[in-house]
Amino acid sequence: MLSTLRCLPPIGVALLALLFACLARAENLVIPGSGNPEHVLGQLAKAFNERQSQHRVIVPPSTGTAGAVRDVGEGISSLGRVGRSLKDDEARQGFVHVPLGRDPVVIVGGAQVGVRKLTSAQLLDIYGGKIRNWSELGGRTAPIRALGRENSDASRQALGRSIKPFKDLVFDPAVKVVHLDPQLIELLDRYPTSLGFLNRSALGAAQSKLVHLALDGVDPTPENVEQGRYPAWVELGLIHKPNGLTPAGRAFLDFVRSPDGLGLLRRHGILPASGAR
């Protein structure tokens, strides 16, 4: 190789050096972490990858916010994704939190659910096992296949903040508790009379036409979140270490904050963070 370079004219050596430098700066940026922003970040990554060819952003399956904290903290990844605010012990590790926006948590039914609204009391009765059939709520006769999440899930915590009794509610044994967003969406697709809850943007991955139910008469829209009328939402975000961003990480963050990136967030029902341009 060295002898080949010596035979090249100076301009050829310069071009090869430039090519090697560009290749050296190219990066596969893996963004691990929460399932809440997984779908919309996948869409942002797709748009970013289509707009340039130097870097490639990869959004792998969820490892939870704790996975983002671990991987970014250990230097495995320069960027991680989170679906909640950092806990005190996590914040003390010195992460930089980049908010993406507020995403409404939707009470969502399968494609054959005819009911279009629930009260907080009805939601508590469903997950507590007191209401088991859609006919009890004015719908057609069909079992309610209730799907739940673990206590640490950001969507469940958001509902617990807006419906206080939901925070410590012991789910009925018939409620199917799942631990990953794709599992919940798969069950909502599979069972058309099912009921679950998840942040709105994540439901873009569904294969069927799911039903968004109003809660206490208020629709789960970004406009209602902005006006304070709909209280259940999660804040999606990214984290990195100070001075820990790679060139790909900086380029991707610039894209996310660009008009194209912010527009994509809005199209997925996310209210962009205040101060975003």
N, C-alpha and C positions, 0 to 999 in steps of 0.2 A: 504494500500500500504506500509506504513512504517513497519508494522508488518511482511509483506511478505519479505521485504528487510532484516530485522533482521534475518530471518530464512535461508537466502541464505548464502552459503560459501563466503568467501572474494572475490574469483575470480569471482563469479557470480555477486556480487555487482559491481565490477570493470567493467565487461563487459556491464552491464546495464547502468552504468554511462557514459561509452564511447559511447554507442548507443544513449543515450539522448543528449549527447554533439554534436554528428554528426547531429542528427535531428534538433537540435537548430541552427546549422550553415547552414542547407539547406535553399535555397531561390528561390522564383519565381521572377526573374528579369524582370520587364516590361520596355521596351525601347520605350517611346512615341516620337512623333515628325513628321518630314517632310516625305512627300510621296516619294521624290526622292530616298532615300536609302531603302525604305520599302521592296522591293522585294529582293534585295541582302542581306540585314540584316536578312530577313526571312530565306534565304538559309544558312547564317552563323549560325543563331540560331539553325536551324535544325541539322547542322553538329555538333555543340557544344553539343547539347542535346543528340545526339547519341553516343558521345565519353565519356560521364560521366553521372552519375546518381544522383549526389549530388544536382546540381542546374538545374533550368529550365529557359531558356530565352524565353520571349514572346515579339513578335513584333506586337502591335495592329494597327488598321487602323490609317491613318494619322490624326494628329491634327496640322500639320504645324510646321515649325521651332519655331514659337512663342509658340506653345504648349510644345515643348521640353524645351524652356527657362523657361516657367512658372513652369512646373512640377519639373524640376531639381532645380530651384531657391527656390521653396517652400518646397523642401525635400520630395516630393511625390515619385520621382524616383531618383535613383542614377546616371543613365545614360539616355541621350536623344540623338536623332538623328537629324542632320541638313543637309540641302541641299544647303546651301550658307554660306558665311562668316558672322560672327556675326556683327550686327550693333554696332555703337559706344556706344550707351546706354546699349546694351546687354553685350558688352565686359567689360564695367565698373562694371558690377555686379560680376566680378571675376571668370568667368567660365574658365575651362581648355578645350581647343579645341584640339581634337585628329583627325587629318585629315586621311581619309581612302584612298582617291585618286580622280583623275579627271575622270569624266564620260562624254563622248561626248553627246551633245544634238543633237538628230537625227530628221531630217525632215522625217516623216514616212507616208507611204500611206497604204491603205487597200490592201487586198490580190489580188484584180483585177486591181490595178493600174499598167499600162504598162510603164509609164514614169520612168526613172531611175535617172534623175538629174534635178535640178532646179538652176536658177541663183537667186541671191539676189533680183534683179529687179522683176523677176517672182513671187517670194514669196510675195513681197510687193503688187504686183498687185492682187494676189489671195486673200490676207487678206483685201485688200482695196476694193475688189468687182469689179475690172476691168477684171479679168479672172475668168470664172465660169465653164468652161468645159475643160476636159482633151484633147479634140481634138485641142484646141488652143495651146497646148504644145507638139503636135506630138503624142498624145495617141489616143485611140479609143474614140468615142463619148459617153460621160458619164458625168453626173454632178459632180463637185468637191464639196464634202461635207466638207467644211473647219471647223476644230475644233480649238478653241483658248483657251487661259488661261488668267486669270486676271493679271493686271499689276505687282502685288507683287510676282507672280510665279517665281521661280528660273530659270526655263527653258526659260521663256519669257525674263527675264532680261539678260540671257546669250546671246540670239539671239540679243537683243537690244545693247549689248556691241560690237558685231561683225558686225551687220548691223544697223548703227546709226539711219536711219529713222524708223526702226521697233520699237524702244524704245517708241516713242510717237504716233505710228500709231493708228488711230481710226479704229477699225475693222468694216467691212461692217455689216449691220444688219443681213445678212444671215449667218454670222459666229456663230456657236454654241459655247458659252464660258462655259467651265466646270471648276470646282474648285478642283477636286481631281483626282489624277493619275488613280485610278481604273475606274473612270467614263470615262476618255478619252480612256483608253484601251478597255473598253466595247464597246464604239461607233466605234472605229477603227475595232474591230472584227465584229460588227453588220453591218456596211456599208462598203462594199469592195471597193468603189471608194472614200473613205474619205481621208482627209489629216490632219495631226496634227504634233505636235512636243513634244518630251519628252526625258529625259536622257535615254541613250541606255540600261542600266542595268534594268530599270523599265519595259522595253518592254518584258522581259523574262516571264512576267505574261500573255502575250497575248495567246489566244487560236487558232488564225489563223496565217498564215504565212505572216506577214506584210513585206512591202517593205521599205528598207532604201534607201533614195535618197541622192545622192551626192549633195553638195552645192557648187556652183561655180566651179564645176569640181573636188572637193576634197571629198573623202569618209570619213564618220564619224567614223574613227577607232582610237583606243588608240595610235597607232603608229604615225598617222598624228597629233594627239593632242600633243604627246611628241616632235615631230619635229617642232611644231609651225605652221603647214600648215592648221590645222583645228581649228578655233578660238573659236567655240561655245562649252563650256563645263561648268559643275557645279562641285564644289568640295564637295564631300560627307564627312561627319564627325560625330563624337560623341562629346558630351560635358558632363562634370561633374564638381562638385565643388571641390576645393582643400580639400584633406583629406575626401572627401565625398563618395568615392567608397566603396561599400560593398564587402565582399569576392567574391560574384558572379560576381560583376562588374569587379573586378580585374582579375578573372579567364577568363571571356569572352574577355576582352581586350587582355590578353596574347594569347588567341586562335586566335583572329583576326590578331595579329602581327606575328603569327607563320607561318612557310612555308605553312602549309595546308590552313590557313586563307588567306594569300596573294595569293596563287594559285587560290583559289576560286574567289577572287576579279578579278584576271586577266581573268579567264574563263568567267566572266560576262562582259568583255569588259571595265574594269576599269583600269586606269593607276595608280598603287599604289603610295601613297605619297612618295616624295623623302625622303631618310633617313630610310625608312622601311627596315627591314632586310629580 
